[in-house]
Amino acid sequence: MKKYDIIIIGSGLGGLTAGAELASTGQHVLVLEQHYQVGGSATSFKRKGFIYEAGLHMTGQVDKGSDQYAFFKKCGLLDKVRFIPAPEFYYLKGYDYDFNFGNDLEDNIQRLNEMFPDEIWGIKKYFKTIFAIHDQAMEISKKEGLKRFFALMFSPFRYPKVLSSMFQNIGKFLDKIIKDERLKTILLANIGYYGDNPYTLSFLFYAIAQTGFYRKGGSYIQGGSHHLPYALADYIKKNNGDVLTSMQVTHIITQDSEAVGVEYVPKKQKDHSIAPESAYASIIIANTAIPNVANELLNEKDALPLKKKFGKMTIAPSIMTVYIALDKPLKEMGNTRYSSNYYDAKDFSIKDMASLNRSDFYTRPYILCDYSQIDSQLTPKEQGYVVLSMMDYYKDWKDLSDEEYKRKKERASAIMIDRVCENFPEMRDHIIRVEVATAKTMKRYLQTPEGTAYGFDQTPNQAILFRPSVRSPIKNLFFASAWTLPGAGFGGAMSSGHICAAEIKKDLGITK
């Protein structure tokens, strides 16, 4: 019988962060990953000399002032993972206007004031409110025990911005302070980092997540996002842990409604008559989708508390990605931006954002990331690599036959390439290869409901305090992923891992 202190189901950033934190205290950790490589959404893969980035094109900075810096230093990640600053936060191209949101906040505000002189009050109100929400929320988060309880109880007086934003959505807030739809769209251009609809997106979550980018800009992991989970896995292994890939967990073993172990099989095992292997631990961490834990990994009786608590929560959309390998960098064909957000539908307003994200590919908003604009080290010398990403929905693909699915993917990629070539006509003659990943692809590789990479939708009643805790209703079963507090994204997933590890260390009486 295999015995560990901690077993982690899945190797996304939440699980690996929790595992590294606990391994650093001497805990014997086992990580079981169903894919052939660790990382979850933080994954890159190779194609004929190119490194394809599965998801990441921007994350927050990890500097000496950030919460992650001490963790990176402890785990030796600073020497293994290099963050390259993005040249701008984002560029927005509308139907008849554009705006480059750079890394100099004051310059951005000044240019917005010049572009929208009738909206100066609203612009000031927007940034002042966003930053106040973030700063007050961070002040509350640093308190522990009764101090946090009393801080929340007296939040109407001491932390009014947190309370007022908790039940609001960002779309409604913008409608209150700004009239010009172009300005609203500029401010919401990167909403795809968090969801697809400003009128269902939690204002509190948006303010907390967005402030880091406003104040410090974004960055990219040089050489591909896989370097981060690989480094975390190496740290766990060097601290007496085991990380096993291509291992599918099939069941969480419980005794008296308490999690005590897992059963797992090799992912490619064809002979289903072979009994699964078992491993036991006093703590089980699920770094996998919470609905999967309830519907697939627990027996019916033990799953009931999970289904009752989380069964009615809505799931966020997925992402569609078009990978374009070029024999020449796009920056040599006229592109000057790293991250470009195209909202080029005519007569567009943010009330149309949700429907446009579900519209045909001729009008669906998308992000163009040109990795040749930075020292990404993803391509062979003097060649280029462009990724187009947009919201996607599993229901649009799930019932198609193989032939229908193939044709629809080909149509989507052709339309999207045509749209890019309207701005950069020369690109068409330099395309080497095109690949498409849909919500169906995401579901297959991530094994998440609807193929989401976001977890539960960040609606006001599912965000921050209303998001699932890292503690499950089942004793000794914990969560660490985008499905818990605070949510998706590299920073969000790693934060969930830190929170999970802190709760476990508290239970185990570990103070270091």
C-alpha positions in Angstrom: 0.0 0.0 0.0 1.4 3.4 -1.1 1.2 5.9 1.7 1.7 9.7 1.5 1.0 12.7 3.6 -0.6 14.6 0.8 -2.2 13.4 -2.5 -3.0 16.0 -5.2 -5.3 15.1 -8.1 -4.2 17.1 -11.1 -1.1 19.2 -11.7 -2.4 22.7 -12.6 -0.8 25.7 -11.0 -3.2 25.5 -8.0 -2.3 22.0 -7.2 1.4 22.3 -7.8 1.6 25.5 -5.7 -0.1 23.8 -2.8 2.1 20.8 -3.3 5.3 22.9 -3.3 4.3 24.8 -0.3 3.5 21.6 1.6 6.6 19.8 0.3 8.7 22.7 1.7 7.5 21.8 5.2 8.6 18.1 4.9 5.2 16.7 3.8 5.5 13.6 1.5 3.5 14.7 -1.6 2.1 12.6 -4.5 0.8 14.4 -7.6 -1.3 12.5 -10.1 -1.8 14.0 -13.5 -4.0 12.5 -16.3 -2.1 14.3 -19.1 1.4 13.3 -20.3 2.8 16.6 -19.0 2.1 18.7 -15.9 0.6 22.2 -16.0 -3.1 22.0 -16.8 -3.9 25.2 -18.7 -0.3 26.4 -18.2 0.9 24.2 -21.0 3.0 24.6 -24.2 3.6 22.0 -26.9 6.0 21.7 -29.8 5.3 21.6 -33.5 8.2 21.4 -36.0 10.5 23.8 -34.2 7.7 26.1 -32.9 6.5 26.1 -29.3 2.7 26.6 -29.2 1.4 28.4 -26.2 -1.8 26.7 -25.1 -3.2 29.6 -23.2 -1.0 32.3 -21.7 -0.1 35.5 -23.4 -0.1 37.7 -20.3 0.1 37.3 -16.6 1.0 39.7 -13.7 4.5 40.7 -12.8 6.4 38.8 -10.2 8.7 41.4 -8.6 10.1 42.0 -5.2 6.9 43.9 -4.2 4.5 41.0 -5.3 3.0 38.4 -3.0 4.5 35.6 -5.2 8.1 36.7 -4.9 9.0 35.0 -1.6 7.4 31.8 -2.8 9.3 31.9 -6.1 12.5 32.6 -4.2 11.9 29.7 -1.7 11.3 27.2 -4.5 14.2 28.4 -6.6 11.8 29.5 -9.4 13.5 32.9 -9.9 16.4 31.0 -11.6 14.1 28.8 -13.7 11.3 31.1 -14.8 11.9 34.4 -16.5 9.1 36.9 -16.9 9.4 39.2 -20.0 7.5 42.5 -19.6 4.8 43.0 -22.2 5.4 46.2 -24.2 1.8 47.3 -23.5 -1.2 46.1 -21.6 -3.4 45.9 -24.7 -4.2 47.7 -27.9 -7.9 48.0 -28.9 -9.1 48.3 -32.5 -12.7 49.3 -32.8 -14.8 49.9 -36.0 -13.7 53.5 -36.4 -11.4 54.2 -33.5 -8.4 52.7 -31.6 -6.5 53.1 -28.4 -3.2 51.7 -27.1 -3.3 51.1 -23.4 0.3 51.2 -22.4 2.2 50.5 -19.2 2.3 54.1 -18.1 -1.0 54.6 -16.2 -0.8 58.4 -16.0 -0.1 58.7 -19.7 -3.1 56.4 -20.4 -5.4 58.5 -18.4 -4.1 61.7 -20.0 -4.7 60.3 -23.5 -8.2 59.1 -22.5 -9.0 62.5 -21.2 -7.9 64.1 -24.5 -9.8 61.6 -26.6 -13.0 61.9 -24.4 -13.0 65.4 -23.0 -16.7 65.1 -22.0 -15.9 62.0 -19.9 -13.0 63.3 -17.7 -15.1 63.0 -14.5 -16.1 59.4 -15.4 -12.5 58.4 -16.2 -11.3 59.8 -12.9 -14.2 58.1 -11.0 -13.4 54.7 -12.8 -9.8 54.5 -11.8 -10.3 56.0 -8.3 -13.0 53.4 -7.6 -11.2 50.4 -9.1 -8.1 51.1 -7.0 -10.0 51.8 -3.8 -11.9 48.5 -4.1 -8.6 46.6 -4.7 -6.7 48.3 -1.8 -9.6 47.8 0.7 -10.0 44.2 -0.4 -6.3 43.5 0.1 -6.3 45.1 3.5 -9.2 42.8 4.6 -7.4 39.8 3.1 -4.3 40.3 5.2 -6.3 40.1 8.4 -6.8 36.7 10.1 -9.3 35.1 12.4 -11.5 37.4 14.4 -9.8 40.5 12.9 -11.1 39.5 9.4 -14.5 38.7 10.8 -14.8 42.2 12.4 -13.4 43.9 9.3 -16.1 42.3 7.2 -18.8 43.1 9.9 -17.8 46.8 9.9 -17.1 46.9 6.1 -19.9 49.4 5.4 -18.0 52.0 7.5 -14.4 51.1 7.0 -14.4 49.3 3.6 -17.4 50.8 1.8 -16.0 50.2 -1.7 -15.7 46.5 -1.1 -19.2 46.2 0.1 -20.8 48.4 -2.6 -19.0 46.4 -5.4 -19.7 43.0 -4.0 -23.1 42.7 -5.5 -22.5 44.9 -8.6 -21.4 44.0 -12.1 -18.8 46.0 -14.0 -21.2 46.8 -16.9 -23.7 48.5 -14.7 -21.0 50.5 -12.9 -19.6 51.8 -16.3 -23.1 52.7 -17.4 -23.5 54.9 -14.3 -20.4 57.0 -14.8 -19.7 57.0 -18.6 -21.9 57.7 -21.6 -19.5 57.1 -24.6 -19.7 53.4 -25.6 -16.2 53.7 -27.2 -14.7 54.6 -23.9 -16.5 51.8 -22.1 -15.2 49.3 -24.7 -11.6 50.6 -24.3 -11.8 50.0 -20.6 -13.3 46.6 -21.0 -11.1 45.5 -23.9 -9.4 42.6 -22.0 -12.6 41.3 -20.4 -11.8 38.0 -22.0 -9.3 37.4 -19.2 -12.2 37.0 -16.8 -15.4 36.2 -18.7 -17.6 37.1 -21.6 -20.3 39.5 -20.3 -19.8 42.8 -18.4 -23.3 42.6 -17.0 -22.7 39.3 -15.2 -19.0 39.9 -14.3 -18.4 40.7 -10.6 -17.3 44.3 -10.2 -15.3 43.3 -7.0 -13.4 40.5 -8.8 -12.8 42.6 -11.9 -11.4 45.5 -9.8 -9.0 43.2 -7.8 -7.7 41.4 -10.9 -7.4 44.4 -13.2 -5.6 46.7 -10.7 -2.4 44.6 -10.9 -2.2 45.1 -14.7 -3.0 48.8 -14.4 -0.3 49.5 -11.9 2.5 47.1 -12.9 1.7 45.9 -16.5 1.7 42.3 -17.7 4.4 39.8 -18.6 5.0 36.6 -20.4 7.0 33.5 -19.3 10.0 33.3 -21.7 10.1 30.0 -23.7 6.5 29.0 -22.8 4.3 28.8 -19.8 5.2 25.2 -19.2 8.4 26.3 -17.6 6.5 27.4 -14.4 4.7 24.1 -13.7 7.8 22.1 -14.7 9.8 24.0 -12.1 7.2 23.5 -9.4 7.0 19.8 -10.2 10.8 19.5 -10.0 10.8 21.3 -6.6 8.2 18.8 -5.3 10.3 15.8 -6.5 13.5 17.3 -5.0 11.7 17.5 -1.7 10.9 13.8 -1.4 7.7 14.0 -3.5 6.4 12.0 -6.5 4.8 13.5 -9.7 3.2 10.9 -11.9 1.9 11.8 -15.4 -0.5 9.9 -17.6 -2.3 8.7 -14.5 -6.1 9.0 -14.4 -7.6 9.2 -10.9 -10.9 7.2 -11.1 -12.1 7.4 -7.5 -11.5 9.2 -4.2 -11.5 6.6 -1.4 -13.6 7.5 1.7 -14.1 5.9 5.0 -17.0 7.2 7.2 -17.4 10.2 4.8 -13.7 11.1 5.2 -11.3 11.2 2.3 -8.4 8.8 2.9 -7.0 8.0 -0.5 -7.4 7.6 -4.3 -7.6 5.0 -7.0 -5.9 5.6 -10.3 -5.0 3.8 -13.6 -2.6 4.5 -16.4 -4.3 6.9 -18.8 -3.6 4.6 -21.9 -4.6 1.4 -20.2 -6.7 -0.6 -22.6 -7.3 -3.6 -20.4 -10.1 -2.3 -18.1 -10.1 -5.6 -16.2 -6.8 -4.6 -14.6 -7.4 -3.4 -11.1 -6.6 0.3 -10.3 -3.7 1.2 -8.1 -4.4 2.8 -4.7 -2.6 5.4 -2.7 -3.5 6.7 0.8 -2.9 10.0 2.6 -4.4 12.0 5.4 -5.0 14.9 3.1 -6.4 14.8 -0.5 -6.3 18.0 -2.7 -8.5 18.1 -5.8 -6.8 20.2 -8.4 -9.5 19.3 -10.8 -13.0 20.6 -11.6 -15.3 20.6 -8.6 -18.2 19.2 -10.7 -16.0 16.3 -11.7 -15.2 15.5 -8.1 -18.9 15.4 -7.3 -20.1 13.6 -10.4 -17.2 11.2 -11.1 -14.8 10.7 -8.2 -17.0 10.2 -5.2 -19.6 7.6 -4.3 -23.1 8.9 -4.4 -23.6 9.4 -0.7 -20.3 11.4 -0.2 -21.0 13.4 -3.3 -24.3 14.7 -2.0 -22.9 17.6 0.1 -20.9 18.8 -2.9 -23.8 18.6 -5.3 -26.1 20.4 -2.8 -23.6 23.2 -2.2 -22.2 23.7 -5.8 -24.6 21.9 -8.1 -26.5 25.0 -9.2 -23.4 27.2 -9.8 -23.0 28.3 -13.5 -19.8 27.4 -15.4 -17.8 29.9 -17.3 -17.3 29.7 -21.1 -14.4 28.2 -22.9 -11.8 29.6 -25.3 -11.1 29.0 -29.0 -7.5 29.4 -30.2 -6.1 29.7 -33.7 -2.4 29.0 -33.9 -0.6 30.5 -37.0 3.0 29.6 -37.7 4.7 32.1 -40.1 8.0 32.0 -42.0 8.4 35.7 -41.2 7.5 37.7 -38.0 4.3 39.7 -38.2 6.2 42.7 -36.9 8.0 42.8 -40.2 4.6 43.0 -42.0 3.5 46.1 -40.2 2.2 45.0 -36.8 3.6 47.0 -33.9 1.5 45.5 -31.0 1.9 42.5 -28.8 -1.7 42.1 -27.6 -4.4 43.5 -29.9 -8.1 43.3 -29.0 -10.4 43.5 -32.0 -14.0 44.8 -31.3 -14.6 45.9 -34.9 -18.3 45.3 -35.2 -20.2 48.5 -36.4 -22.4 50.4 -33.9 -21.0 48.3 -31.1 -22.0 48.9 -27.4 -21.0 46.9 -24.3 -24.6 45.7 -24.1 -23.8 43.7 -27.2 -20.6 42.1 -25.8 -22.2 38.9 -24.6 -24.1 38.3 -27.8 -21.1 39.2 -30.0 -18.9 36.7 -28.1 -21.4 34.1 -29.2 -21.8 35.4 -32.7 -20.5 34.1 -36.0 -16.7 34.3 -36.6 -17.2 37.2 -38.9 -18.1 39.5 -36.0 -16.8 37.7 -32.9 -14.3 39.8 -30.9 -10.8 38.3 -30.7 -7.3 38.9 -29.3 -4.3 38.7 -31.6 -1.1 38.0 -29.7 2.1 38.5 -31.7 4.9 36.7 -29.9 7.5 38.2 -32.2 7.0 41.5 -30.4 8.9 40.2 -27.4 11.9 37.8 -26.8 9.4 34.9 -26.4 11.8 32.2 -27.7 8.9 30.3 -29.1 9.9 30.2 -32.8 12.9 29.3 -35.0 15.1 32.2 -35.9 13.6 34.8 -38.2 10.2 33.1 -38.2 6.9 34.2 -36.6 4.0 33.0 -34.5 0.6 34.5 -34.0 -2.2 33.3 -31.8 -5.9 34.4 -32.1 -8.1 33.7 -29.1 -11.8 34.3 -28.5 -14.6 33.1 -26.4 -16.0 29.7 -27.3 -18.9 27.5 -26.2 -18.9 23.7 -26.0 -22.5 23.4 -27.0 -21.7 24.8 -30.5 -19.4 21.7 -31.1 -20.5 18.8 -29.0 -23.2 17.3 -31.3 -21.3 17.6 -34.6 -20.2 14.6 -36.5 -16.4 14.2 -37.0 -16.8 15.5 -40.6 -19.0 18.5 -39.5 -16.6 19.3 -36.7 -13.7 19.3 -39.1 -15.5 21.5 -41.6 -16.6 24.0 -39.0 -13.0 24.3 -37.6 -11.7 24.9 -41.2 -14.4 27.5 -41.8 -13.6 29.3 -38.5 -9.9 29.4 -39.2 -10.4 30.6 -42.7 -12.6 33.5 -41.6 -10.3 34.5 -38.8 -7.3 34.5 -41.1 -9.2 36.6 -43.6 -10.0 39.1 -40.8 -6.3 39.3 -39.7 -5.2 39.7 -43.4 -7.5 42.7 -43.8 -5.1 44.5 -41.5 -1.9 42.7 -42.6 -2.4 41.5 -46.2 1.2 40.2 -46.5 0.6 37.6 -43.8 -1.3 35.3 -46.1 1.8 34.5 -48.2 3.9 33.6 -45.1 1.6 31.1 -43.4 3.4 27.8 -42.7 0.7 26.0 -40.7 -2.6 26.7 -39.0 -4.1 24.7 -36.1 -7.3 25.3 -34.2 -8.3 24.4 -30.6 -12.0 24.6 -29.8 -14.0 24.2 -26.6 -14.2 20.6 -27.5 -10.4 20.4 -27.6 -10.2 22.1 -24.2 -12.6 19.6 -22.7 -10.6 16.7 -24.0 -7.3 17.9 -22.7 -8.3 19.7 -19.5 -11.3 17.3 -18.7 -13.3 20.3 -17.5 -17.1 20.7 -17.9 -17.8 22.6 -21.1 -14.1 22.8 -21.7 -13.8 25.9 -19.4 -10.4 27.1 -18.2 -12.1 29.7 -15.9 -14.0 27.4 -13.5 -17.3 28.7 -12.2 -18.4 31.9 -13.8 -17.3 35.1 -11.9 -20.8 36.4 -11.3 -21.4 38.6 -8.2 -23.1 35.7 -6.4 -20.2 33.3 -7.4 -17.2 35.6 -6.8 -14.8 36.3 -3.9 -16.8 35.5 -0.6 -19.3 33.4 -2.6 -16.8 31.3 -4.4 -16.1 27.8 -3.1 -13.7 27.6 -0.2 -10.6 25.5 -0.4 -12.2 23.4 2.3 -14.7 20.9 0.9 -17.7 19.7 2.9 -15.9 16.3 3.1 -13.3 16.0 5.8 -9.7 16.0 4.7 -10.7 16.8 1.1 -9.5 20.2 -0.1 -9.7 22.2 -3.4 -7.0 24.2 -5.1 -7.8 25.5 -8.6 -9.6 28.1 -10.7 -12.9 26.8 -9.3 -12.1 28.2 -5.8 -11.2 31.6 -4.4 -10.0 33.8 -6.0 -10.5 32.3 -9.5 -8.9 31.7 -12.9 -5.7 33.0 -14.4 -2.1 32.2 -13.4 -2.2 34.5 -10.4 -5.6 33.3 -9.3 -4.8 29.6 -9.6 -1.5 30.0 -7.7 -3.3 32.1 -5.0 -5.8 29.2 -4.5 -2.8 26.9 -4.0 -1.3 29.2 -1.3 -4.7 29.5 0.4 -5.2 25.7 0.4 -1.7 25.0 1.7 -2.2 27.6 4.5 -5.4 25.9 5.7 -3.8 22.5 5.6 -0.8 23.7 7.5 -3.1 25.2 10.1 -4.8 21.9 10.5 -1.5 20.1 10.8 -0.1 22.6 13.3 2.7 23.6 10.9 3.9 27.2 11.6 6.7 27.6 9.0 
